[in-house]
Amino acid sequence: MAKRKTYHVTKTDDGWQGKIENGKRASVKGKTKEEVVKKTIEVAKKQGNSSVKIHKRDGKIQEERTYPKGTDPFPPKG
């Protein structure tokens, strides 16, 4: 299986950004977290085996979403 590409949605001084892990530039930038999350998820879905880690304002991870859903390494039980 190919390595999973991970994107991070984080707070910046002038809004929010979505960036691939260890990337130099943001793939997505915006004023609101909601718009950046939506656009970053669209980018991740096009990549196939990927995940989006959504961070809170303080930098801690709020949630992680995996695409496609069937590739989640830790699916919930029940």
Phi and psi in radians as a Rosetta constraint file:
Dihedral C 1 N 2 CA 2 C 2 CIRCULARHARMONIC -1.190 0.35
Dihedral N 2 CA 2 C 2 N 3 CIRCULARHARMONIC 2.661 0.35
Dihedral C 2 N 3 CA 3 C 3 CIRCULARHARMONIC -1.156 0.35
Dihedral N 3 CA 3 C 3 N 4 CIRCULARHARMONIC 2.439 0.35
Dihedral C 3 N 4 CA 4 C 4 CIRCULARHARMONIC -1.282 0.35
Dihedral N 4 CA 4 C 4 N 5 CIRCULARHARMONIC 2.323 0.35
Dihedral C 4 N 5 CA 5 C 5 CIRCULARHARMONIC -1.532 0.35
Dihedral N 5 CA 5 C 5 N 6 CIRCULARHARMONIC 2.291 0.35
Dihedral C 5 N 6 CA 6 C 6 CIRCULARHARMONIC -2.005 0.35
Dihedral N 6 CA 6 C 6 N 7 CIRCULARHARMONIC 2.244 0.35
Dihedral C 6 N 7 CA 7 C 7 CIRCULARHARMONIC -1.911 0.35
Dihedral N 7 CA 7 C 7 N 8 CIRCULARHARMONIC 2.544 0.35
Dihedral C 7 N 8 CA 8 C 8 CIRCULARHARMONIC -2.099 0.35
Dihedral N 8 CA 8 C 8 N 9 CIRCULARHARMONIC 2.297 0.35
Dihedral C 8 N 9 CA 9 C 9 CIRCULARHARMONIC -1.789 0.35
Dihedral N 9 CA 9 C 9 N 10 CIRCULARHARMONIC 2.039 0.35
Dihedral C 9 N 10 CA 10 C 10 CIRCULARHARMONIC -2.332 0.35
Dihedral N 10 CA 10 C 10 N 11 CIRCULARHARMONIC 2.780 0.35
Dihedral C 10 N 11 CA 11 C 11 CIRCULARHARMONIC -1.377 0.35
Dihedral N 11 CA 11 C 11 N 12 CIRCULARHARMONIC 2.451 0.35
Dihedral C 11 N 12 CA 12 C 12 CIRCULARHARMONIC -2.151 0.35
Dihedral N 12 CA 12 C 12 N 13 CIRCULARHARMONIC 3.087 0.35
Dihedral C 12 N 13 CA 13 C 13 CIRCULARHARMONIC -1.092 0.35
Dihedral N 13 CA 13 C 13 N 14 CIRCULARHARMONIC -0.564 0.35
Dihedral C 13 N 14 CA 14 C 14 CIRCULARHARMONIC -2.026 0.35
Dihedral N 14 CA 14 C 14 N 15 CIRCULARHARMONIC 0.371 0.35
Dihedral C 14 N 15 CA 15 C 15 CIRCULARHARMONIC 2.617 0.35
Dihedral N 15 CA 15 C 15 N 16 CIRCULARHARMONIC -2.303 0.35
Dihedral C 15 N 16 CA 16 C 16 CIRCULARHARMONIC -2.334 0.35
Dihedral N 16 CA 16 C 16 N 17 CIRCULARHARMONIC 2.768 0.35
Dihedral C 16 N 17 CA 17 C 17 CIRCULARHARMONIC -2.481 0.35
Dihedral N 17 CA 17 C 17 N 18 CIRCULARHARMONIC 2.650 0.35
Dihedral C 17 N 18 CA 18 C 18 CIRCULARHARMONIC -2.053 0.35
Dihedral N 18 CA 18 C 18 N 19 CIRCULARHARMONIC 2.143 0.35
Dihedral C 18 N 19 CA 19 C 19 CIRCULARHARMONIC -2.445 0.35
Dihedral N 19 CA 19 C 19 N 20 CIRCULARHARMONIC 2.458 0.35
Dihedral C 19 N 20 CA 20 C 20 CIRCULARHARMONIC -1.187 0.35
Dihedral N 20 CA 20 C 20 N 21 CIRCULARHARMONIC 2.546 0.35
Dihedral C 20 N 21 CA 21 C 21 CIRCULARHARMONIC -0.969 0.35
Dihedral N 21 CA 21 C 21 N 22 CIRCULARHARMONIC 2.298 0.35
Dihedral C 21 N 22 CA 22 C 22 CIRCULARHARMONIC 1.171 0.35
Dihedral N 22 CA 22 C 22 N 23 CIRCULARHARMONIC 0.241 0.35
Dihedral C 22 N 23 CA 23 C 23 CIRCULARHARMONIC -1.362 0.35
Dihedral N 23 CA 23 C 23 N 24 CIRCULARHARMONIC 2.715 0.35
Dihedral C 23 N 24 CA 24 C 24 CIRCULARHARMONIC -1.516 0.35
Dihedral N 24 CA 24 C 24 N 25 CIRCULARHARMONIC -0.612 0.35
Dihedral C 24 N 25 CA 25 C 25 CIRCULARHARMONIC -2.124 0.35
Dihedral N 25 CA 25 C 25 N 26 CIRCULARHARMONIC 2.660 0.35
Dihedral C 25 N 26 CA 26 C 26 CIRCULARHARMONIC -1.256 0.35
Dihedral N 26 CA 26 C 26 N 27 CIRCULARHARMONIC 2.445 0.35
Dihedral C 26 N 27 CA 27 C 27 CIRCULARHARMONIC -1.383 0.35
Dihedral N 27 CA 27 C 27 N 28 CIRCULARHARMONIC -0.567 0.35
Dihedral C 27 N 28 CA 28 C 28 CIRCULARHARMONIC -2.396 0.35
Dihedral N 28 CA 28 C 28 N 29 CIRCULARHARMONIC 2.413 0.35
Dihedral C 28 N 29 CA 29 C 29 CIRCULARHARMONIC -2.325 0.35
Dihedral N 29 CA 29 C 29 N 30 CIRCULARHARMONIC 2.612 0.35
Dihedral C 29 N 30 CA 30 C 30 CIRCULARHARMONIC -2.973 0.35
Dihedral N 30 CA 30 C 30 N 31 CIRCULARHARMONIC 2.977 0.35
Dihedral C 30 N 31 CA 31 C 31 CIRCULARHARMONIC -1.412 0.35
Dihedral N 31 CA 31 C 31 N 32 CIRCULARHARMONIC -0.594 0.35
Dihedral C 31 N 32 CA 32 C 32 CIRCULARHARMONIC -1.974 0.35
Dihedral N 32 CA 32 C 32 N 33 CIRCULARHARMONIC 2.595 0.35
Dihedral C 32 N 33 CA 33 C 33 CIRCULARHARMONIC -1.081 0.35
Dihedral N 33 CA 33 C 33 N 34 CIRCULARHARMONIC -0.722 0.35
Dihedral C 33 N 34 CA 34 C 34 CIRCULARHARMONIC -1.023 0.35
Dihedral N 34 CA 34 C 34 N 35 CIRCULARHARMONIC -0.821 0.35
Dihedral C 34 N 35 CA 35 C 35 CIRCULARHARMONIC -1.180 0.35
Dihedral N 35 CA 35 C 35 N 36 CIRCULARHARMONIC -0.655 0.35
Dihedral C 35 N 36 CA 36 C 36 CIRCULARHARMONIC -1.225 0.35
Dihedral N 36 CA 36 C 36 N 37 CIRCULARHARMONIC -0.689 0.35
Dihedral C 36 N 37 CA 37 C 37 CIRCULARHARMONIC -1.050 0.35
Dihedral N 37 CA 37 C 37 N 38 CIRCULARHARMONIC -0.836 0.35
Dihedral C 37 N 38 CA 38 C 38 CIRCULARHARMONIC -1.032 0.35
Dihedral N 38 CA 38 C 38 N 39 CIRCULARHARMONIC -0.840 0.35
Dihedral C 38 N 39 CA 39 C 39 CIRCULARHARMONIC -1.198 0.35
Dihedral N 39 CA 39 C 39 N 40 CIRCULARHARMONIC -0.656 0.35
Dihedral C 39 N 40 CA 40 C 40 CIRCULARHARMONIC -1.154 0.35
Dihedral N 40 CA 40 C 40 N 41 CIRCULARHARMONIC -0.667 0.35
Dihedral C 40 N 41 CA 41 C 41 CIRCULARHARMONIC -1.109 0.35
Dihedral N 41 CA 41 C 41 N 42 CIRCULARHARMONIC -0.708 0.35
Dihedral C 41 N 42 CA 42 C 42 CIRCULARHARMONIC -1.039 0.35
Dihedral N 42 CA 42 C 42 N 43 CIRCULARHARMONIC -0.771 0.35
Dihedral C 42 N 43 CA 43 C 43 CIRCULARHARMONIC -1.101 0.35
Dihedral N 43 CA 43 C 43 N 44 CIRCULARHARMONIC -0.800 0.35
Dihedral C 43 N 44 CA 44 C 44 CIRCULARHARMONIC -1.089 0.35
Dihedral N 44 CA 44 C 44 N 45 CIRCULARHARMONIC -0.721 0.35
Dihedral C 44 N 45 CA 45 C 45 CIRCULARHARMONIC -1.087 0.35
Dihedral N 45 CA 45 C 45 N 46 CIRCULARHARMONIC -0.646 0.35
Dihedral C 45 N 46 CA 46 C 46 CIRCULARHARMONIC -1.170 0.35
Dihedral N 46 CA 46 C 46 N 47 CIRCULARHARMONIC -0.462 0.35
Dihedral C 46 N 47 CA 47 C 47 CIRCULARHARMONIC -1.361 0.35
Dihedral N 47 CA 47 C 47 N 48 CIRCULARHARMONIC -0.296 0.35
Dihedral C 47 N 48 CA 48 C 48 CIRCULARHARMONIC 1.579 0.35
Dihedral N 48 CA 48 C 48 N 49 CIRCULARHARMONIC -1.960 0.35
Dihedral C 48 N 49 CA 49 C 49 CIRCULARHARMONIC -1.262 0.35
Dihedral N 49 CA 49 C 49 N 50 CIRCULARHARMONIC 1.632 0.35
Dihedral C 49 N 50 CA 50 C 50 CIRCULARHARMONIC -2.619 0.35
Dihedral N 50 CA 50 C 50 N 51 CIRCULARHARMONIC 2.953 0.35
Dihedral C 50 N 51 CA 51 C 51 CIRCULARHARMONIC -2.501 0.35
Dihedral N 51 CA 51 C 51 N 52 CIRCULARHARMONIC 2.726 0.35
Dihedral C 51 N 52 CA 52 C 52 CIRCULARHARMONIC -2.149 0.35
Dihedral N 52 CA 52 C 52 N 53 CIRCULARHARMONIC 2.098 0.35
Dihedral C 52 N 53 CA 53 C 53 CIRCULARHARMONIC -1.752 0.35
Dihedral N 53 CA 53 C 53 N 54 CIRCULARHARMONIC 2.056 0.35
Dihedral C 53 N 54 CA 54 C 54 CIRCULARHARMONIC -1.732 0.35
Dihedral N 54 CA 54 C 54 N 55 CIRCULARHARMONIC 2.110 0.35
Dihedral C 54 N 55 CA 55 C 55 CIRCULARHARMONIC -1.722 0.35
Dihedral N 55 CA 55 C 55 N 56 CIRCULARHARMONIC 2.678 0.35
Dihedral C 55 N 56 CA 56 C 56 CIRCULARHARMONIC -1.394 0.35
Dihedral N 56 CA 56 C 56 N 57 CIRCULARHARMONIC 3.038 0.35
Dihedral C 56 N 57 CA 57 C 57 CIRCULARHARMONIC -0.981 0.35
Dihedral N 57 CA 57 C 57 N 58 CIRCULARHARMONIC -0.596 0.35
Dihedral C 57 N 58 CA 58 C 58 CIRCULARHARMONIC -1.438 0.35
Dihedral N 58 CA 58 C 58 N 59 CIRCULARHARMONIC 0.013 0.35
Dihedral C 58 N 59 CA 59 C 59 CIRCULARHARMONIC 1.677 0.35
Dihedral N 59 CA 59 C 59 N 60 CIRCULARHARMONIC -0.249 0.35
Dihedral C 59 N 60 CA 60 C 60 CIRCULARHARMONIC -1.270 0.35
Dihedral N 60 CA 60 C 60 N 61 CIRCULARHARMONIC 2.592 0.35
Dihedral C 60 N 61 CA 61 C 61 CIRCULARHARMONIC -1.272 0.35
Dihedral N 61 CA 61 C 61 N 62 CIRCULARHARMONIC 2.206 0.35
Dihedral C 61 N 62 CA 62 C 62 CIRCULARHARMONIC -1.539 0.35
Dihedral N 62 CA 62 C 62 N 63 CIRCULARHARMONIC -0.828 0.35
Dihedral C 62 N 63 CA 63 C 63 CIRCULARHARMONIC -2.785 0.35
Dihedral N 63 CA 63 C 63 N 64 CIRCULARHARMONIC 2.842 0.35
Dihedral C 63 N 64 CA 64 C 64 CIRCULARHARMONIC -2.263 0.35
Dihedral N 64 CA 64 C 64 N 65 CIRCULARHARMONIC 2.354 0.35
Dihedral C 64 N 65 CA 65 C 65 CIRCULARHARMONIC -2.099 0.35
Dihedral N 65 CA 65 C 65 N 66 CIRCULARHARMONIC 2.397 0.35
Dihedral C 65 N 66 CA 66 C 66 CIRCULARHARMONIC -2.007 0.35
Dihedral N 66 CA 66 C 66 N 67 CIRCULARHARMONIC 2.419 0.35
Dihedral C 66 N 67 CA 67 C 67 CIRCULARHARMONIC -2.300 0.35
Dihedral N 67 CA 67 C 67 N 68 CIRCULARHARMONIC 2.428 0.35
Dihedral C 67 N 68 CA 68 C 68 CIRCULARHARMONIC -1.149 0.35
Dihedral N 68 CA 68 C 68 N 69 CIRCULARHARMONIC 2.758 0.35
Dihedral C 68 N 69 CA 69 C 69 CIRCULARHARMONIC -0.982 0.35
Dihedral N 69 CA 69 C 69 N 70 CIRCULARHARMONIC -0.558 0.35
Dihedral C 69 N 70 CA 70 C 70 CIRCULARHARMONIC -1.160 0.35
Dihedral N 70 CA 70 C 70 N 71 CIRCULARHARMONIC -0.196 0.35
Dihedral C 70 N 71 CA 71 C 71 CIRCULARHARMONIC -1.691 0.35
Dihedral N 71 CA 71 C 71 N 72 CIRCULARHARMONIC 0.095 0.35
Dihedral C 71 N 72 CA 72 C 72 CIRCULARHARMONIC -1.077 0.35
Dihedral N 72 CA 72 C 72 N 73 CIRCULARHARMONIC 2.130 0.35
Dihedral C 72 N 73 CA 73 C 73 CIRCULARHARMONIC -1.257 0.35
Dihedral N 73 CA 73 C 73 N 74 CIRCULARHARMONIC -0.273 0.35
Dihedral C 73 N 74 CA 74 C 74 CIRCULARHARMONIC -2.287 0.35
Dihedral N 74 CA 74 C 74 N 75 CIRCULARHARMONIC 1.133 0.35
Dihedral C 74 N 75 CA 75 C 75 CIRCULARHARMONIC -1.174 0.35
Dihedral N 75 CA 75 C 75 N 76 CIRCULARHARMONIC 2.529 0.35
Dihedral C 75 N 76 CA 76 C 76 CIRCULARHARMONIC -1.165 0.35
Dihedral N 76 CA 76 C 76 N 77 CIRCULARHARMONIC 2.638 0.35
Dihedral C 76 N 77 CA 77 C 77 CIRCULARHARMONIC -1.615 0.35
Dihedral N 77 CA 77 C 77 N 78 CIRCULARHARMONIC 2.404 0.35
